[in-house]
Amino acid sequence: MAEVTSIVLATLVGVAAGFSLGRSGRSGLRREMERLGGEVSRLESQVREQTRIAAKLRGEQRSLTNLSRALPTLVRELNGSDLDPQDIPRHLFDLAEKIFEPQQLLLFLVRSPGDENQDLREVYLRDQRGLGDVPAAATRIRIGEGKVGWVAETKAEMVEEDWLNLSRTEGRSLEDNHPAFHLTLVGPLVHHAKGDHLIGVLCIGNPATRPRDEKLVLQMITNLGAIAYRNVRNSRALQQQANHDGLTDLLNRRHFMVLLGDLIFAAERRAQSLAVFMFDIDHFKRYNDSNGHQAGDEILRGVADVIRRGLRTQDIACRYGGEEFLVAMPLTDGSQALQAAERIREAIASHPFAHRETQPDGLLTISGGVAVFPQDGQSSTDLIRRADQSLYKAKAAGRNRVVLDRIFEMADADSDIVSFGHEPPGAGTQARRRP
């Protein structure tokens, strides 16, 4: 700019020297100075425009450089089998900051079907940068409500200028969802396999750099986010299938044994008790023969549902094999374990299972045995063996009962059997020493 001004001034001086002091000379000089003044303004405007373009190009080059450096690492992180979904917003925000240099970033997600109090017709604010305090109500947005809700509903990228074009919003004038939200660029996270399933909405506010193909860049970021969330969900689904029984959805035997080993280790380290309850369904073969194997499968599912409803948060249960089930109860001694096992037995015996009238006494019942760490064994193998032995004693005693068979380490090696369960009329619940 200084060089341009110097050139123009030198030109003016030269022109002024070539004119006489007469009226016609002064008039010509004035016209020439006006022309040159206009030329100076035009050149200054060109310089400003060129400076603006150069700054924009430098910003785009910086964004492109940052993108090329960050993208390989980001893709590797988002595609990792051990990706924590809690880290996905941070990865997306880091990439968006490198490209757009925004003042604000917002990520809204659709609630998963398993979430408590979920509303699948709304998105909630999962994470943010650059946003101050807002009311809790503003962090949940109905799909279709305001600009964020519009993008969630239409699954279309929108930039600041699009909101003024009513042809882009089907003739609707859309309001901001909250004055604190800066919605310069807003894009949906969508899973495109077998239909477009909305995962969330990414909002970029007041970016210092806006690349030439900003919508495509925004789409790249949201697609990466959608892929990451889908991979995490698929991985969890596969893990669920690998660790759970396909029929009952309880833990399978392999995974249960791993967790039981961890629980025993924790109980030993903290000097705490732990109980296991093993049981099977009484006369299950008879039920299958009378009603068919599909009906038998429904019984197994139903028993698993009853078990789940009776478990505490810290308890775990598995289908051990066939009609056998196993429950592990941390922080539980023998008396407590017998009471918990009896509650399960009673719940199953009173449940209105289909065709239960074909069973003895018109009920579907179980027999089970209890063992407690460390008294009855100090490994998972020993505890399960002792619980299995007690189960067979329950069968021998008439079924529809639970038994704790406690062997005391004494010279006479007496065995103390405590059982709870069904008895003939007048017999009641028994607690006895075996001779």
C-alpha positions in Angstrom: 0.0 0.0 0.0 2.8 2.5 0.9 4.6 1.8 -2.4 1.4 2.4 -4.4 0.9 5.8 -2.6 4.5 6.8 -3.2 4.1 6.1 -6.9 0.9 8.1 -7.2 2.4 11.1 -5.3 5.5 11.1 -7.6 3.2 11.1 -10.6 1.2 14.0 -9.2 4.4 16.0 -8.6 5.5 15.3 -12.1 2.2 16.3 -13.6 2.0 19.4 -11.5 5.5 20.5 -12.8 4.3 20.1 -16.4 1.4 22.5 -16.1 1.4 26.2 -16.3 -0.2 28.4 -13.6 -2.9 29.6 -15.9 -6.6 28.9 -15.5 -6.6 26.2 -18.1 -3.6 24.7 -16.5 -5.1 24.7 -13.1 -8.3 23.1 -14.4 -6.4 20.4 -16.2 -4.3 19.8 -13.1 -7.5 19.4 -11.0 -9.0 16.9 -13.4 -5.8 14.9 -13.5 -5.6 14.9 -9.7 -9.2 13.7 -9.5 -8.5 11.0 -12.0 -5.4 9.9 -10.1 -7.2 10.1 -6.8 -9.8 7.7 -8.2 -7.0 5.5 -9.4 -5.5 5.5 -6.0 -8.8 4.5 -4.4 -9.2 1.7 -7.0 -5.7 0.4 -6.4 -6.3 0.6 -2.6 -9.5 -1.4 -3.0 -7.7 -4.0 -5.1 -4.9 -4.3 -2.6 -7.4 -4.8 0.2 -9.2 -7.5 -1.8 -6.0 -9.2 -2.6 -5.0 -9.0 1.0 -8.3 -10.6 2.0 -8.0 -13.3 -0.6 -4.4 -14.0 0.5 -5.5 -14.3 4.1 -8.3 -16.6 3.1 -6.0 -18.7 1.1 -3.5 -18.9 4.0 -6.4 -19.9 6.3 -7.5 -22.6 3.9 -3.9 -23.8 3.4 -3.6 -23.9 7.2 -6.8 -25.9 7.5 -5.8 -28.3 4.8 -2.4 -28.8 6.4 -4.0 -29.4 9.8 -6.5 -31.8 8.2 -3.8 -33.8 6.4 -1.8 -34.1 9.7 -4.7 -35.0 11.9 -6.8 -37.2 9.7 -4.7 -40.4 9.7 -4.4 -40.4 13.5 -8.1 -39.6 13.9 -9.2 -42.4 11.6 -7.0 -44.9 13.4 -8.4 -43.8 16.8 -12.0 -43.9 15.7 -11.6 -47.3 14.0 -9.9 -48.9 17.0 -11.6 -51.9 18.5 -11.0 -50.5 22.0 -12.5 -47.1 21.3 -14.4 -45.7 24.3 -17.5 -43.9 23.1 -16.8 -41.2 25.8 -13.8 -40.2 23.7 -15.6 -39.7 20.4 -16.8 -36.1 21.0 -13.2 -35.1 21.9 -11.8 -36.5 18.7 -14.5 -34.8 16.6 -14.0 -31.5 18.4 -10.2 -31.6 18.0 -10.6 -32.1 14.2 -13.2 -29.4 13.8 -11.0 -26.9 15.8 -8.0 -27.6 13.5 -10.1 -27.0 10.4 -12.5 -24.2 11.3 -11.0 -22.6 14.4 -14.5 -22.0 15.9 -15.6 -20.2 19.1 -18.1 -22.9 19.9 -18.7 -26.6 19.3 -21.9 -28.6 20.3 -22.6 -32.3 19.8 -26.2 -33.6 20.3 -26.9 -37.3 20.3 -30.1 -39.4 20.0 -30.7 -41.5 23.1 -30.1 -45.2 22.7 -33.1 -47.5 23.1 -31.7 -48.9 26.3 -31.4 -45.5 28.0 -33.6 -44.9 31.0 -36.4 -42.3 30.5 -35.4 -42.2 26.8 -37.3 -40.2 24.2 -36.2 -41.3 20.8 -37.8 -38.2 19.3 -35.3 -35.8 20.9 -31.5 -35.2 20.9 -29.6 -34.3 24.0 -26.4 -32.2 24.4 -23.7 -34.8 24.8 -20.6 -32.5 24.9 -19.6 -28.9 24.1 -16.8 -26.4 24.0 -17.2 -22.7 24.3 -20.7 -22.8 25.7 -21.6 -21.1 29.0 -24.3 -22.1 31.4 -27.7 -22.8 29.8 -30.9 -24.1 31.3 -31.2 -27.9 31.5 -34.3 -27.7 29.2 -32.2 -26.2 26.4 -29.9 -29.2 26.4 -32.7 -31.5 25.1 -34.3 -30.6 21.8 -37.2 -32.3 20.1 -36.5 -33.5 16.6 -38.0 -30.9 14.2 -37.8 -28.1 16.8 -35.7 -25.0 15.8 -32.6 -25.2 13.7 -30.9 -28.1 15.5 -34.2 -30.0 15.4 -34.6 -29.2 11.7 -31.2 -30.7 10.8 -32.0 -33.8 13.0 -35.3 -34.2 11.1 -34.1 -33.6 7.5 -30.6 -35.0 8.0 -29.3 -32.2 5.8 -26.2 -30.0 6.3 -27.0 -26.3 6.8 -24.7 -23.2 6.9 -25.5 -19.8 8.2 -26.7 -18.4 4.8 -29.1 -21.4 4.3 -31.4 -20.3 7.1 -32.2 -17.1 5.2 -33.2 -19.1 2.1 -36.7 -20.3 2.7 -36.5 -22.7 -0.2 -33.9 -24.6 1.9 -36.4 -24.8 4.9 -39.6 -25.6 3.0 -40.8 -22.1 3.5 -40.4 -22.2 7.3 -38.6 -19.5 9.2 -36.6 -21.4 11.8 -35.6 -19.9 15.2 -32.4 -20.6 17.1 -32.9 -23.2 19.8 -31.2 -21.0 22.4 -29.5 -17.6 22.2 -26.3 -19.0 23.5 -26.1 -21.6 20.6 -24.0 -20.3 17.6 -25.2 -22.3 14.6 -22.9 -21.2 11.8 -22.6 -24.8 10.4 -24.9 -27.6 11.5 -24.6 -31.2 10.2 -26.2 -34.6 11.1 -24.4 -37.7 12.1 -26.2 -40.4 10.1 -25.8 -44.2 9.7 -26.7 -44.9 6.1 -26.8 -48.7 6.1 -30.4 -50.0 5.7 -32.0 -46.6 5.9 -30.8 -43.3 7.2 -30.6 -43.6 11.0 -29.9 -40.4 12.9 -27.1 -40.7 15.5 -26.7 -37.0 16.4 -26.1 -33.4 15.3 -22.8 -31.5 15.2 -22.9 -27.6 15.5 -19.9 -25.4 14.7 -20.2 -21.8 15.8 -18.4 -18.6 14.7 -15.5 -20.3 12.8 -12.5 -18.1 12.1 -11.8 -20.1 8.9 -14.4 -21.3 6.4 -13.0 -23.6 3.7 -14.3 -23.2 0.2 -16.1 -26.6 0.4 -17.2 -26.2 4.0 -20.3 -28.3 3.7 -18.2 -31.2 2.3 -15.7 -30.8 5.1 -18.5 -30.7 7.7 -19.9 -33.8 6.1 -16.6 -35.6 6.4 -16.4 -34.8 10.1 -20.0 -36.0 10.8 -19.5 -39.1 8.7 -16.4 -40.0 10.7 -18.4 -39.5 13.9 -21.3 -41.6 12.6 -18.9 -44.4 11.6 -17.2 -44.3 15.1 -20.5 -44.5 17.0 -21.7 -47.3 14.7 -18.5 -49.3 15.2 -18.7 -49.0 18.9 -22.3 -50.2 18.9 -21.5 -53.1 16.6 -18.5 -54.0 18.7 -20.7 -54.0 21.8 -23.3 -56.1 20.1 -20.7 -58.7 19.1 -19.3 -58.7 22.6 -22.8 -59.2 24.0 -23.3 -62.2 21.7 -19.9 -63.6 22.6 -20.6 -63.4 26.4 -24.2 -64.3 26.6 -26.3 -67.4 26.0 -28.2 -67.1 22.8 -31.5 -68.6 24.2 -31.8 -67.0 27.6 -29.5 -63.9 27.2 -27.9 -64.7 30.6 -24.2 -64.9 30.7 -22.8 -68.0 29.0 -20.7 -70.4 31.0 -17.3 -69.3 29.7 -17.8 -65.6 30.5 -19.4 -66.4 33.9 -16.4 -68.4 34.9 -14.1 -65.5 34.1 -16.2 -63.1 36.2 -16.6 -65.6 39.0 -12.8 -65.9 39.2 -12.6 -62.1 39.5 -15.2 -62.1 42.2 -13.4 -64.7 44.2 -10.1 -62.9 43.9 -11.8 -59.7 45.2 -13.5 -61.5 48.0 -10.2 -63.1 49.1 -8.4 -59.8 49.0 -11.0 -58.0 51.1 -11.8 -61.0 53.4 -15.4 -61.1 52.3 -17.9 -63.9 51.7 -19.3 -64.9 48.4 -22.0 -67.5 47.6 -22.9 -69.5 44.5 -26.3 -71.0 43.9 -26.6 -73.9 41.4 -30.1 -75.2 40.4 -31.8 -77.1 37.6 -35.5 -77.5 36.6 -37.2 -80.5 38.1 -38.5 -83.1 35.6 -37.5 -80.9 32.6 -37.2 -84.0 30.3 -40.8 -84.9 31.2 -41.9 -81.3 30.3 -40.1 -81.5 26.9 -41.6 -84.9 26.2 -45.1 -83.7 27.0 -45.0 -80.3 25.4 -42.3 -80.2 22.8 -38.8 -78.7 22.7 -40.0 -75.3 21.6 -42.2 -75.1 24.7 -39.1 -76.2 26.7 -37.1 -73.3 25.2 -39.8 -70.9 26.3 -39.5 -72.3 29.8 -35.8 -71.7 29.8 -36.3 -68.1 28.7 -39.0 -67.6 31.4 -36.8 -69.0 34.2 -34.0 -66.7 33.0 -36.4 -63.7 33.2 -37.4 -64.7 36.8 -33.7 -64.9 37.8 -32.9 -61.5 36.3 -35.8 -59.9 38.3 -34.4 -61.4 41.5 -30.8 -60.4 41.1 -29.1 -57.5 42.9 -26.9 -55.1 40.9 -23.7 -57.0 42.0 -25.0 -60.5 41.3 -24.3 -62.4 38.1 -26.1 -65.4 36.6 -25.5 -67.8 33.7 -27.1 -70.7 31.9 -24.6 -73.3 33.0 -25.8 -75.9 30.5 -29.1 -77.5 29.5 -31.6 -76.7 32.2 -28.9 -75.9 34.8 -28.4 -72.3 36.0 -25.7 -70.8 38.3 -25.9 -67.5 40.3 -23.0 -65.8 42.0 -23.8 -63.5 45.0 -20.9 -61.3 46.3 -21.0 -60.1 50.0 -23.3 -63.0 50.9 -22.9 -65.5 53.7 -24.6 -69.0 54.0 -27.7 -67.8 55.7 -28.2 -64.9 53.3 -27.5 -67.1 50.3 -30.1 -69.7 51.4 -32.7 -66.9 51.8 -31.9 -65.5 48.3 -32.0 -68.9 46.7 -35.3 -69.6 48.4 -36.8 -66.4 47.0 -35.8 -67.5 43.5 -37.2 -71.0 44.1 -40.5 -69.6 45.3 -40.7 -67.1 42.4 -40.3 -69.9 39.9 -42.7 -72.2 41.6 -45.4 -69.5 41.7 -44.8 -68.2 38.1 -47.7 -69.1 35.7 -45.5 -71.0 33.2 -47.4 -72.5 30.2 -48.4 -76.2 30.6 -47.1 -76.3 34.2 -50.1 -78.5 34.9 -48.4 -81.3 33.1 -45.7 -81.4 35.8 -45.9 -83.1 39.2 -48.1 -81.1 41.7 -49.1 -78.9 38.7 -46.0 -76.7 39.2 -42.8 -76.0 37.4 -40.1 -76.2 40.2 -36.4 -76.2 40.7 -33.9 -77.9 43.0 -30.7 -76.2 44.0 -27.6 -76.2 46.1 -25.6 -73.4 47.8 -21.9 -73.1 48.5 -20.1 -70.3 50.2 -16.5 -68.9 49.9 -14.2 -69.5 51.7 -15.8 -72.2 53.9 -16.9 -74.5 51.1 -14.1 -73.9 48.7 -11.5 -71.3 47.7 -11.7 -71.7 43.9 -14.5 -71.5 41.4 -14.1 -75.2 40.7 -14.4 -76.2 44.3 -17.4 -73.9 45.0 -19.3 -75.2 42.0 -18.6 -78.8 42.9 -19.9 -78.3 46.4 -23.0 -76.5 45.1 -23.6 -79.3 42.7 -23.3 -81.9 45.5 -25.9 -79.9 47.5 -28.1 -79.8 44.4 -28.1 -83.6 44.2 -29.0 -83.8 47.9 -32.0 -81.5 47.2 -33.0 -83.9 44.4 -32.7 -86.9 46.7 -34.7 -85.2 49.4 -37.7 -84.8 47.1 -37.0 -81.9 44.8 -38.4 -78.3 44.9 -36.0 -77.2 47.5 -32.6 -75.6 48.1 -29.8 -77.1 50.2 -26.7 -75.9 51.9 -24.5 -78.9 52.8 -21.9 -77.6 55.2 -19.0 -80.0 56.2 -17.2 -79.0 59.4 -13.4 -79.7 59.7 -13.7 -81.7 62.9 -12.6 -85.2 63.9 -16.0 -86.7 63.4 -16.4 -84.9 60.0 -20.1 -84.4 60.6 -22.1 -82.9 57.7 -24.7 -80.2 58.5 -27.5 -80.0 55.9 -29.8 -77.0 55.9 -32.6 -77.1 53.4 -35.5 -74.8 52.5 -38.3 -75.8 50.2 -41.4 -77.8 49.6 -42.4 -80.5 52.1 -45.4 -82.8 52.4 -48.3 -81.2 54.4 -47.4 -80.7 58.0 -43.6 -81.2 57.5 -42.7 -77.5 57.0 -39.3 -76.1 56.3 -36.5 -78.2 57.9 -33.1 -77.6 59.4 -31.5 -80.8 60.6 -28.2 -82.6 61.2 -27.6 -85.7 59.2 -26.6 -88.7 61.3 
